[in-house]
């Protein structure tokens, strides 16, 4: 006999109910839900934080975004971390980009995954614009369209304004 939670887990996996609906209707925190989902799926639960060593080199960001997953190097190979169990399609896609003996899978909080993917997206865009700026300076190009430095500021302002920041500080880092 299938329990109520089993039905909720399956509905979440099948995209029939959102995390927000689950947390609201069933008065459960996202952390508790994903911990129980991992147990239901017989997978490890990973409590993500920014200190994890995420791999974003060698694998297209569009793939990370499409399947909403993160990749972490572990002892034997790699670990795919998602808020839902991995599909065979995802495993095959990862194998085309990452050569390794073993790929493990784990469950993590959907909200934390989204936050980290957003941080990676911002880093990728800054990296792309920085390269473009270097080329612009090297070639001493004067363009009629928006210069790269103004594109960088526009991008930063757009990202910062979405957080309703009251002030903005840009500081140099040692690295």
N, C-alpha and C positions, 0 to 999 in steps of 0.2 A: 504494500500500500504506500502510495506516494504521499509524503508529508506536505504541508502547506509551504514550508521553506523550499523544498525540492522544486515545487511548481514555480515559486518566485525565482529561484536560481535559473531554471530552464527558460522562463519568460525573459529574464535579463539577457541570457546568452543568445536567445533568438530575437533580440531587439524588440520585444513586445512591450517592455516596460523600461523606463529610464531609471537611472540611479536616483535622480531627484524624487521621482514618484515613490520609489521604494523607501527612501529615507523618510519621506513625509508620511506616507500611508502606514508604514509599519514601525515608525518611531525607532529607527536603528541608525547608528552612525555609519558613515561610509567605511571606516576602518573595520568595524565589527562585521559589516556585510561582506567585505572582501576576504576577511579572515575565514569566515564561515563558507564562502564560495570556494576558496582554495581547498578547504577540507572536503567539501562536497565533490570537487573535481579530482581529489587525490593529488593535488599539486602543492608545492611550497608556496607560502605567502612571504612576500618581501615588503618590508616597511621602508619605502624609499625616502631618501633625503638627497640633498644636493652633493653630499660627499661621495656618493656612489660613483664608481668609475665607468661612466657611460661611454659607449663606443658610437661615435657618429662619423668617424672617418672610414672610408672604404664602402660605405653603404649609403645609397641615396636617401636624402631626407624625405623625398616624396614617398618612399617605401615605408619609412617610419611613420609618416603621417597617415598614409592610406590604411595601414593595419593598426595604427595607434599602439605602437609597442616601443620598448626600449631594449637595448642590447647591452649586456654587462659581460666582461670577461671573467670567467671563473677558473678553477684549478684545471679542469680537463678540456675546456673549450669555451663555449659561450652560453649565456642564459638569456632567453627571450622572456621579457616581462610584459604582460598584458593584463587588462582587467577582465579578460575572457580567455577561455582555453584557446590554444593555437590551432589554426587550421593547417591541413597538409599543404595548401597553397602557400601560406606564409613560410612554413619550414623550407619548402623548395626554393622560394625566393631568397631567403636568407642564405641557403647553401650555395646559391649562385654567386654571392658576393663574399662570403666568409668561408675560408677553408679551415676546417677543424674536425677533430675526431668525434666530438660529442656536443650536442646542443640540448641543453635542459630548458624546461619551461617553468614559469612561475606566475602567480597572480599577484597584482598590486592594486592599490587604490587608483581608480580611474582619474580622480581629480589631481592626484600627484603626478600621474603620467602626463596628463594634459599640460600641467604647469611646466614640467621639465621639457616636453616637446616644444612648448612655446619659447622657453629659454634657448633651446637649440636653434629654433627658427630665427630668433633675433640674432644670435651669434653668427649664423650662416649669412644672414643679410648684411650684417656689419662687415663680415669678412669679404663678401662680394663687393660691397661698396668701397672698402679700403683698397682692394686690388685695383678697382676701376679708378680710384683717386690717384694711386701711385702711377698708373699708366698715363693718366691725364697730366700729371706733373712732369713725368719723364718726357712725354711727347710735347709738352708745353702747348697743349691744345686749347684753343679758345673756341668754345662752341656757342652757337646761338641758343641752344636749348639749355635747360637747367644744368649748372655745373655739378660735379660729383659731390663737392663739399656741401652744397645746399641740399642735395638729395639725402646726404647723411643726416643733416640737421632736421630735415623734414621727416625722415624715418624715425629719428629719436623722439622728436616732438609728438608725432602720431602715437608712438608706443607709450610715451610718458603720460600723455593726456588721457589715455584710456584708463589710467589708474587714478585720475582726478588729483594729480600732484599739485600741491600749492606752490612749490618752488622746485627748481632744477639745479643740480650741481653736477658739473662734469669735471672729474679729477683724473689726473694721470696716474697710471699704475707703474710699479717697478718693472713688471714683465712686459 
